[in-house]
Amino acid sequence: PSLGALELDEAKSRFFSNVSHDLRTPLSLILGNLELVMEDKDSDITISSRNSIETSYKNTKRLLYLTDEINDITRLEEGKIHLKQAHVQMVPFLKVLSDMFRSSAEFKGVDLQFKASVPSSETAFIDARQFEKIFYNLVSNAIRHTKSGEKITVAVVRRQDELVLRFSDTGEGIHPSAIPYIFDRFYQSKFNEYRTKEGLGIGLALVKELVELHDGKISVTSEKGFGTTFEVVLPASQADGVTVAVSSSHQHST
């Protein structure tokens, strides 16, 4: 991008960072109050109202996640995100993460599958918490751009001294002219007929920076109308793996 484009991106980053910082406190307070209502077993709330509250809770949580995502981009820019890495057994780790998304996929009528062609003992040297953000973005994107009856596959394979993670869907695909820019911050394709599904253009930029922070690589292949595959390549680590507990902070909302 030209200098002007870079300056514009930096200005956008600062703006969104300031806004997200201001939004975080009221969103946390709303979330806390919704939790109190949901946990109140003595309330006379109807089932319909409780369902509405739970939907509000999930979407507030999603907004809170987006504010954190914006802050992460800013912190990465400033070199303030430092990985806390450990040797993680990737098969059980990815399976737990996939299971967290299964209900969201089922709600939309999408078949989410996890496949591994490596032993459970295979490890990668990752920061599990930061890696959750990579997984969250790629799988939630896939769910957003697939329809009922379609399929999403998360697969892990070994390629020489690397672990390859593939996130494939049979969804709408990406227009060929958009592929070179898909990881650019704030990019939104003019060819996307489903503009309501687009975010701020931050998620995939964050994914790429986090993958590279792990000394990994990410690429995308897609055919319009036939689906998309994101491939994350990580160095395989030579160690007895320790599966790190997965938090539930980034569960997808429907």
C-alpha positions in Angstrom: 0.0 0.0 0.0 1.1 3.6 -0.6 2.2 5.8 2.3 -1.2 7.4 2.3 -2.9 4.0 2.6 -0.6 3.1 5.5 -1.4 6.3 7.3 -5.1 5.8 6.7 -4.9 2.2 8.2 -3.0 3.5 11.2 -5.7 6.2 11.7 -8.4 3.6 11.4 -6.6 1.4 13.9 -6.3 4.3 16.4 -10.0 5.2 15.9 -11.3 1.6 16.4 -8.9 1.1 19.4 -10.3 4.2 21.1 -13.9 3.2 20.4 -13.3 -0.4 21.5 -11.7 0.8 24.8 -14.7 3.0 25.5 -17.2 0.2 24.7 -15.5 -2.5 26.8 -16.7 -1.3 30.2 -20.4 -0.8 29.3 -20.4 -4.2 27.5 -18.9 -5.9 30.5 -21.6 -4.4 32.8 -24.4 -5.5 30.4 -22.8 -9.0 30.3 -22.7 -9.1 34.1 -26.3 -8.1 34.5 -27.5 -10.6 31.9 -25.5 -13.3 33.8 -27.3 -12.4 37.0 -30.7 -12.7 35.4 -29.8 -16.0 33.7 -28.5 -17.4 37.1 -31.6 -16.3 39.0 -33.5 -19.6 39.5 -36.3 -17.9 41.4 -37.3 -15.4 38.6 -40.6 -15.7 36.9 -39.2 -15.2 33.4 -40.9 -17.1 30.6 -39.0 -19.6 28.5 -39.4 -17.3 25.5 -37.9 -14.3 27.5 -35.1 -16.5 28.9 -34.2 -17.5 25.3 -34.1 -13.8 24.3 -31.9 -13.0 27.2 -29.5 -15.9 26.3 -29.4 -14.6 22.7 -28.6 -11.1 24.0 -25.9 -12.6 26.3 -24.2 -14.4 23.4 -24.3 -11.4 21.1 -22.9 -9.1 23.9 -20.2 -11.6 24.4 -19.5 -11.5 20.7 -19.2 -7.7 20.8 -16.9 -7.9 23.7 -14.7 -10.4 21.8 -14.6 -7.9 18.8 -13.4 -5.1 21.1 -10.6 -7.4 22.3 -9.8 -8.3 18.7 -9.4 -4.6 17.8 -7.2 -4.1 20.9 -5.1 -7.1 19.9 -4.4 -5.7 16.5 -3.2 -2.4 18.1 -1.1 -4.3 20.7 0.5 -6.4 17.9 1.3 -3.2 16.0 3.1 -1.9 19.1 4.9 -5.2 19.8 3.1 -5.7 23.1 1.8 -9.3 22.5 4.4 -11.8 23.8 3.6 -15.4 23.3 3.5 -17.8 26.3 4.4 -20.9 24.4 4.2 -24.6 25.4 4.4 -27.9 23.6 0.8 -28.6 23.0 -0.6 -31.9 21.7 -2.5 -30.6 18.7 -5.0 -33.4 18.0 -6.8 -33.3 21.4 -6.4 -29.5 21.5 -8.1 -28.9 18.1 -10.7 -31.5 18.8 -11.8 -29.7 21.9 -11.9 -26.4 20.0 -13.9 -28.0 17.2 -16.4 -29.5 19.7 -17.0 -25.9 21.1 -18.3 -24.9 17.6 -20.3 -27.9 16.8 -23.6 -26.6 18.3 -23.2 -23.3 16.4 -22.7 -25.3 13.2 -25.6 -27.6 13.9 -27.9 -24.6 14.6 -27.2 -23.5 11.1 -27.6 -27.0 9.6 -23.8 -27.2 8.8 -21.9 -30.4 9.3 -18.6 -29.6 11.2 -16.0 -32.4 11.2 -12.6 -32.8 12.7 -10.1 -35.1 11.0 -6.5 -36.0 12.1 -4.0 -38.1 10.3 -1.3 -37.7 12.9 -0.9 -39.3 16.3 -2.4 -37.6 19.3 1.2 -37.2 20.6 2.1 -34.8 17.8 3.0 -31.4 19.3 3.5 -27.8 18.2 5.1 -25.0 20.2 2.2 -22.5 20.6 0.5 -20.1 22.9 -2.8 -21.9 23.3 -4.8 -18.8 24.3 -3.6 -16.8 21.2 -4.0 -19.8 19.0 -7.7 -20.0 20.1 -8.1 -16.6 18.3 -6.8 -18.1 15.1 -9.1 -21.1 15.3 -12.1 -18.9 16.4 -11.7 -16.6 13.4 -11.2 -19.2 10.7 -14.1 -21.5 11.9 -16.6 -18.7 12.7 -15.8 -17.3 9.2 -16.5 -20.7 7.6 -19.8 -21.0 9.5 -20.8 -17.5 8.5 -20.2 -18.2 4.8 -21.8 -21.7 4.5 -25.4 -22.6 4.2 -27.6 -25.3 5.6 -26.6 -28.7 4.3 -23.0 -27.7 3.6 -19.8 -28.9 5.3 -16.8 -27.6 7.2 -13.7 -29.7 7.9 -10.9 -29.0 10.3 -8.0 -31.3 9.5 -4.4 -31.8 10.8 -1.7 -33.6 8.8 2.0 -34.0 9.0 4.2 -32.7 6.1 7.9 -33.4 6.8 8.8 -31.4 9.9 5.6 -29.3 9.8 2.1 -29.6 11.0 -0.5 -28.5 8.5 -4.0 -27.4 9.7 -6.6 -27.1 7.0 -9.9 -25.2 7.5 -12.1 -26.1 4.6 -15.7 -25.3 3.7 -18.1 -26.0 0.9 -19.5 -22.5 1.1 -19.8 -19.5 -1.2 -16.1 -19.1 -1.9 -14.1 -15.9 -2.5 -13.9 -13.9 -5.7 -10.5 -14.5 -7.4 -9.7 -10.7 -7.4 -10.2 -10.5 -3.6 -7.8 -13.4 -2.6 -4.6 -11.3 -2.8 -6.1 -8.8 -0.3 -7.9 -11.2 2.1 -5.4 -10.7 4.9 -5.2 -7.0 4.5 -6.5 -5.0 7.5 -9.9 -3.3 6.9 -10.2 -5.0 3.4 -13.8 -5.6 2.3 -14.4 -7.1 -1.1 -16.6 -5.1 -3.5 -17.6 -8.5 -5.0 -19.2 -9.8 -1.8 -22.9 -10.2 -2.4 -23.4 -10.9 1.3 -22.2 -7.6 2.7 -24.2 -8.1 6.0 -21.8 -11.0 6.7 -18.7 -8.7 6.6 -17.1 -7.4 9.8 -14.5 -4.6 10.1 -11.9 -6.5 8.0 -9.8 -7.1 11.2 -10.2 -10.8 11.9 -8.1 -12.3 9.1 -5.5 -9.6 9.5 -5.2 -10.6 13.2 -5.0 -14.3 12.2 -2.2 -13.7 9.8 -0.1 -11.7 12.3 -0.7 -14.3 15.1 0.3 -17.2 12.8 3.5 -15.4 11.8 4.2 -14.6 15.4 4.2 -18.4 15.9 6.8 -18.7 13.0 4.0 -20.2 10.9 2.5 -19.4 7.5 -1.1 -19.1 6.3 -2.5 -19.3 2.8 -5.9 -19.5 1.2 -7.3 -21.2 -1.9 -10.9 -20.7 -3.0 -13.2 -21.2 -5.9 -16.2 -19.0 -6.2 -19.3 -21.0 -5.5 -17.4 -24.1 -4.4 -15.8 -23.3 -1.1 -12.6 -22.1 0.6 -9.6 -23.7 2.3 -7.3 -21.8 4.7 -4.1 -23.6 5.4 -2.0 -22.9 8.5 1.5 -24.4 8.6 3.3 -24.6 11.9 6.7 -26.1 12.8 6.2 -29.4 14.5 7.9 -29.5 17.9 10.0 -32.4 19.2 8.8 -32.8 22.8 6.4 -34.8 25.0 3.3 -32.7 24.6 1.2 -31.2 27.3 -2.4 -30.5 26.3 -3.2 -27.0 27.5 -6.7 -26.5 28.9 -9.0 -24.6 26.5 -10.9 -21.6 27.9 -14.5 -21.0 26.9 -14.0 -17.2 26.5 -14.3 -17.3 22.7 -17.2 -19.6 22.2 -19.1 -18.7 19.0 -22.5 -17.0 19.3 -25.3 -17.9 16.9 
